[in-house]
Every structure is written in structure tokens, then in C-alpha cells.
Amino acid sequence: MRTERIEWLHGITFFPVLFPVNCYLVEEEAELTLIDAALPMSAKGILAAADRIGKPITRIVLTHAHEDHVGALDALHTALPEARVMISARDARLLGGDRTLDPGEPQSPIRGGAPKGLQTRADVTLADGDRIGSLQAVSAPGHTPGSMAFLDTRTGALIAGDAFQLRGGAAVAGKIVPWFPFPAFGTWHKGLAVESARRLRDLKPSVLAVGHGRMLKQPLTAMSRAIEAAAAAL
């Protein structure tokens, strides 16, 4: 496990060399918001990281409902029964294993590992623009129908789930990076992913933090190049 910190954002990486899977603790004045729940074996490491910071986890916020982002959710919910679980209203269905599509959505199959047998459900469902402490929810469909990113309004740090990846080079969800193709394989709709990536880039984040790859300061150039490459590949 590897940890790193940029201001109020603490990154936790499991299997950093071979298959990096990230989750994040966002520090508030008296509490922590956990963004994503990584892998089934990750609960102990997440709780230990929170103990080192010295503040309680009061919210568990999910960028989307793929297995490598919700793996430790049941274990964390057991350890932190008072922590409220939050996810977009759309991906709350996927959290329960429901892969059906709405009539107005592109009818491409939802890809990636949706959880099987997960018991925990959302206490709060999120919409674009909602505030969670210092974070603002930003709708970013494409990787999944209900993917969300979260912008720290204090610092401009953007936690973007799999809307982008940074492992093997910056890329938009759906654009295959030969060194780490897995987020692309799990992407539902490439066109929507590019649209969402543009919206996230236009927020002008100071830091980009994603599900796979190390946090990147001053990411606008890398994001723009990734968007151009993904758009050209459509």
C-alpha cells in the first residue's frame, strides 16, 4: 500500500506496482470523507490511514459502482456503521447489480465488473451540483451511466474516478492504453466519456486524482491531450 498527500487530499493506493487501485480521504476540519472503497482486502488499510490522520470517516462517497471502487464497502460499513454511503442516483442501481438501461440512454451494454452479493446500499443518492462537505458533485457519465467526479471547492482538486486514468499515461475512459487497458475495457460509452472529460477539464482543476495512476498537479495540458486523442479515436 502507498499513500501520498496533496493539501487536504490523501491518496491511498493498493498494489501500486502491478495493478494500482486508488481511493481517497478528503480531510475536513473535524472529519474525513472517503471517496471509493477500492478492493475487498482494502478496508484495513483505509481504516489505518484514517487513524493516522486522526479524524473519523463520516461519509463514504462512490464515484461509480464497479467492483474495484466498491470492493471493501461492506467491510467498511460494518466497521463504520454511522458513516453515510453516497453514490449517484443512477449508479445506485448498478450498486445493487441492476445493469438495465433507461429508454433515453445509449443502449450499449454496461461493461466492467458490477458487484455481486454486495449488501450495502446508498443512504444518500447524489445529483449534479450537490455539496458533500467541501466537495461538489459533478456528473460525468461515460465509464458508467452514473459516474461522478468530486471537486474540492477549497483547492480545486478533482477526484474523477475512472473518467480519466493516469496509469500508463493520461487517457479518457474508453481510450485503450496498452500498458493498462482495463479502464477502457470497462467503459460503457466512449462518446459520453469524451463529453464528460471536456466538462471536467473545463473546471480547470489544480490536481487530478483518479482510480488508477498517481495524482497529477497542474493537469490541464495532460487532460486536453487525452481528450484530443480520445475524440480522434471515436
C-alpha positions as a Python dict, from the first residue, in 0.01 Angstrom:
ca = {
    (1, 'M'): (0, 0, 0),
    (2, 'R'): (124, 351, -84),
    (3, 'T'): (-6, 681, 50),
    (4, 'E'): (54, 1036, -70),
    (5, 'R'): (-90, 1373, 20),
    (6, 'I'): (-161, 1698, -161),
    (7, 'E'): (-310, 1957, 76),
    (8, 'W'): (-641, 1819, 208),
    (9, 'L'): (-639, 1518, -25),
    (10, 'H'): (-487, 1188, 88),
    (11, 'G'): (-440, 919, -176),
    (12, 'I'): (-428, 550, -83),
    (13, 'T'): (-303, 305, -345),
    (14, 'F'): (-330, -71, -327),
    (15, 'F'): (-99, -287, -544),
    (16, 'P'): (86, 25, -663),
    (17, 'V'): (336, -158, -883),
    (18, 'L'): (129, -413, -1073),
    (19, 'F'): (-236, -304, -1065),
    (20, 'P'): (-278, 26, -882),
    (21, 'V'): (-622, 84, -736),
    (22, 'N'): (-678, 417, -563),
    (23, 'C'): (-918, 557, -309),
    (24, 'Y'): (-901, 893, -133),
    (25, 'L'): (-958, 1054, 203),
    (26, 'V'): (-1066, 1417, 186),
    (27, 'E'): (-987, 1598, 508),
    (28, 'E'): (-1239, 1842, 655),
    (29, 'E'): (-1195, 2037, 977),
    (30, 'A'): (-1316, 1759, 1204),
    (31, 'E'): (-1390, 1461, 979),
    (32, 'L'): (-1296, 1265, 668),
    (33, 'T'): (-1483, 1180, 351),
    (34, 'L'): (-1373, 856, 188),
    (35, 'I'): (-1402, 854, -189),
    (36, 'D'): (-1431, 498, -323),
    (37, 'A'): (-1379, 173, -139),
    (38, 'A'): (-1113, 3, -353),
    (39, 'L'): (-1079, -376, -328),
    (40, 'P'): (-1228, -632, -85),
    (41, 'M'): (-900, -654, 108),
    (42, 'S'): (-863, -275, 137),
    (43, 'A'): (-1073, -200, 447),
    (44, 'K'): (-790, -249, 698),
    (45, 'G'): (-555, -18, 509),
    (46, 'I'): (-820, 251, 466),
    (47, 'L'): (-906, 247, 836),
    (48, 'A'): (-539, 259, 930),
    (49, 'A'): (-484, 560, 704),
    (50, 'A'): (-775, 740, 870),
    (51, 'D'): (-633, 658, 1214),
    (52, 'R'): (-300, 815, 1115),
    (53, 'I'): (-477, 1135, 1009),
    (54, 'G'): (-665, 1131, 1338),
    (55, 'K'): (-1016, 1210, 1219),
    (56, 'P'): (-1325, 989, 1175),
    (57, 'I'): (-1463, 879, 839),
    (58, 'T'): (-1820, 1010, 839),
    (59, 'R'): (-1904, 968, 468),
    (60, 'I'): (-1826, 704, 205),
    (61, 'V'): (-1876, 858, -139),
    (62, 'L'): (-1855, 641, -453),
    (63, 'T'): (-1756, 769, -797),
    (64, 'H'): (-1923, 467, -961),
    (65, 'A'): (-2023, 111, -883),
    (66, 'H'): (-1751, -105, -1037),
    (67, 'E'): (-1602, -377, -818),
    (68, 'D'): (-1260, -212, -780),
    (69, 'H'): (-1427, 102, -642),
    (70, 'V'): (-1674, -64, -402),
    (71, 'G'): (-1485, -380, -304),
    (72, 'A'): (-1441, -301, 67),
    (73, 'L'): (-1778, -129, 106),
    (74, 'D'): (-1946, -399, 313),
    (75, 'A'): (-1648, -431, 547),
    (76, 'L'): (-1622, -55, 587),
    (77, 'H'): (-1995, -24, 651),
    (78, 'T'): (-1963, -284, 926),
    (79, 'A'): (-1666, -102, 1081),
    (80, 'L'): (-1821, 244, 1036),
    (81, 'P'): (-2196, 196, 1078),
    (82, 'E'): (-2258, 570, 1125),
    (83, 'A'): (-2080, 669, 802),
    (84, 'R'): (-2331, 763, 531),
    (85, 'V'): (-2288, 591, 194),
    (86, 'M'): (-2341, 812, -112),
    (87, 'I'): (-2348, 747, -486),
    (88, 'S'): (-2526, 895, -787),
    (89, 'A'): (-2892, 807, -814),
    (90, 'R'): (-2818, 637, -1148),
    (91, 'D'): (-2531, 417, -1027),
    (92, 'A'): (-2719, 326, -710),
    (93, 'R'): (-2897, 75, -933),
    (94, 'L'): (-2568, -68, -1058),
    (95, 'L'): (-2451, -94, -697),
    (96, 'G'): (-2734, -343, -650),
    (97, 'G'): (-2636, -538, -963),
    (98, 'D'): (-2901, -387, -1193),
    (99, 'R'): (-2746, -344, -1540),
    (100, 'T'): (-3067, -237, -1716),
    (101, 'L'): (-3061, 82, -1923),
    (102, 'D'): (-3308, 369, -1926),
    (103, 'P'): (-3500, 432, -2251),
    (104, 'G'): (-3322, 762, -2320),
    (105, 'E'): (-2970, 626, -2265),
    (106, 'P'): (-2742, 485, -2535),
    (107, 'Q'): (-2827, 117, -2548),
    (108, 'S'): (-2469, -7, -2524),
    (109, 'P'): (-2420, -281, -2265),
    (110, 'I'): (-2285, -165, -1930),
    (111, 'R'): (-1933, -301, -1905),
    (112, 'G'): (-1696, -374, -1622),
    (113, 'G'): (-1739, -568, -1302),
    (114, 'A'): (-2063, -476, -1132),
    (115, 'P'): (-2073, -600, -772),
    (116, 'K'): (-2233, -933, -695),
    (117, 'G'): (-2367, -1002, -349),
    (118, 'L'): (-2288, -659, -207),
    (119, 'Q'): (-2517, -592, 88),
    (120, 'T'): (-2460, -220, 147),
    (121, 'R'): (-2687, 30, -24),
    (122, 'A'): (-2674, 407, -51),
    (123, 'D'): (-2804, 620, 233),
    (124, 'V'): (-2798, 924, 4),
    (125, 'T'): (-2824, 944, -375),
    (126, 'L'): (-2643, 1231, -540),
    (127, 'A'): (-2724, 1464, -829),
    (128, 'D'): (-2504, 1700, -1027),
    (129, 'G'): (-2411, 2004, -819),
    (130, 'D'): (-2478, 1850, -477),
    (131, 'R'): (-2243, 1950, -197),
    (132, 'I'): (-2078, 1697, 34),
    (133, 'G'): (-1875, 1893, 285),
    (134, 'S'): (-1620, 2085, 78),
    (135, 'L'): (-1687, 1871, -229),
    (136, 'Q'): (-1912, 1949, -523),
    (137, 'A'): (-2057, 1654, -714),
    (138, 'V'): (-2009, 1668, -1091),
    (139, 'S'): (-2199, 1431, -1319),
    (140, 'A'): (-1955, 1253, -1552),
    (141, 'P'): (-2133, 969, -1737),
    (142, 'G'): (-1946, 753, -1982),
    (143, 'H'): (-1743, 499, -1791),
    (144, 'T'): (-2073, 401, -1630),
    (145, 'P'): (-2411, 569, -1680),
    (146, 'G'): (-2396, 733, -1337),
    (147, 'S'): (-2027, 808, -1293),
    (148, 'M'): (-1948, 1116, -1085),
    (149, 'A'): (-1645, 1327, -1005),
    (150, 'F'): (-1595, 1544, -698),
    (151, 'L'): (-1434, 1888, -694),
    (152, 'D'): (-1281, 2023, -373),
    (153, 'T'): (-1409, 2380, -373),
    (154, 'R'): (-1125, 2492, -142),
    (155, 'T'): (-833, 2379, -354),
    (156, 'G'): (-960, 2284, -699),
    (157, 'A'): (-853, 1921, -660),
    (158, 'L'): (-1071, 1691, -873),
    (159, 'I'): (-1133, 1328, -780),
    (160, 'A'): (-1256, 1181, -1107),
    (161, 'G'): (-1290, 806, -1060),
    (162, 'D'): (-1232, 639, -1396),
    (163, 'A'): (-1339, 936, -1612),
    (164, 'F'): (-963, 962, -1672),
    (165, 'Q'): (-677, 729, -1598),
    (166, 'L'): (-316, 825, -1528),
    (167, 'R'): (-158, 479, -1514),
    (168, 'G'): (44, 429, -1831),
    (169, 'G'): (-26, 787, -1944),
    (170, 'A'): (-324, 1019, -1925),
    (171, 'A'): (-629, 888, -2108),
    (172, 'V'): (-1004, 938, -2117),
    (173, 'A'): (-1222, 643, -2019),
    (174, 'G'): (-1261, 417, -2322),
    (175, 'K'): (-926, 501, -2485),
    (176, 'I'): (-702, 196, -2462),
    (177, 'V'): (-363, 248, -2301),
    (178, 'P'): (-154, -61, -2388),
    (179, 'W'): (27, -63, -2053),
    (180, 'F'): (-302, -51, -1859),
    (181, 'P'): (-608, -117, -2076),
    (182, 'F'): (-850, -223, -1804),
    (183, 'P'): (-1043, 106, -1752),
    (184, 'A'): (-1102, 119, -2128),
    (185, 'F'): (-1235, -236, -2131),
    (186, 'G'): (-1481, -142, -1857),
    (187, 'T'): (-1616, 174, -2022),
    (188, 'W'): (-1983, 183, -2118),
    (189, 'H'): (-1999, 468, -2376),
    (190, 'K'): (-1691, 633, -2527),
    (191, 'G'): (-1872, 933, -2674),
    (192, 'L'): (-2026, 1033, -2343),
    (193, 'A'): (-1692, 973, -2175),
    (194, 'V'): (-1529, 1232, -2402),
    (195, 'E'): (-1808, 1482, -2335),
    (196, 'S'): (-1768, 1433, -1961),
    (197, 'A'): (-1391, 1463, -1985),
    (198, 'R'): (-1429, 1801, -2155),
    (199, 'R'): (-1662, 1918, -1880),
    (200, 'L'): (-1417, 1809, -1612),
    (201, 'R'): (-1126, 1976, -1792),
    (202, 'D'): (-1327, 2298, -1809),
    (203, 'L'): (-1340, 2304, -1430),
    (204, 'K'): (-965, 2382, -1451),
    (205, 'P'): (-864, 2151, -1167),
    (206, 'S'): (-540, 2212, -980),
    (207, 'V'): (-493, 1840, -916),
    (208, 'L'): (-634, 1536, -1097),
    (209, 'A'): (-686, 1229, -880),
    (210, 'V'): (-823, 915, -1046),
    (211, 'G'): (-884, 549, -984),
    (212, 'H'): (-563, 427, -1146),
    (213, 'G'): (-236, 620, -1151),
    (214, 'R'): (-69, 878, -929),
    (215, 'M'): (-219, 1217, -856),
    (216, 'L'): (-120, 1483, -1108),
    (217, 'K'): (-68, 1850, -1027),
    (218, 'Q'): (-146, 2114, -1293),
    (219, 'P'): (-319, 1853, -1513),
    (220, 'L'): (-485, 2073, -1778),
    (221, 'T'): (-235, 2006, -2057),
    (222, 'A'): (-243, 1631, -1998),
    (223, 'M'): (-623, 1632, -1982),
    (224, 'S'): (-653, 1829, -2306),
    (225, 'R'): (-416, 1596, -2490),
    (226, 'A'): (-604, 1293, -2360),
    (227, 'I'): (-935, 1442, -2476),
    (228, 'E'): (-796, 1514, -2824),
    (229, 'A'): (-667, 1157, -2855),
    (230, 'A'): (-996, 1005, -2736),
    (231, 'A'): (-1204, 1226, -2966),
    (232, 'A'): (-987, 1137, -3264),
    (233, 'A'): (-1034, 766, -3190),
    (234, 'L'): (-1416, 781, -3189),
}
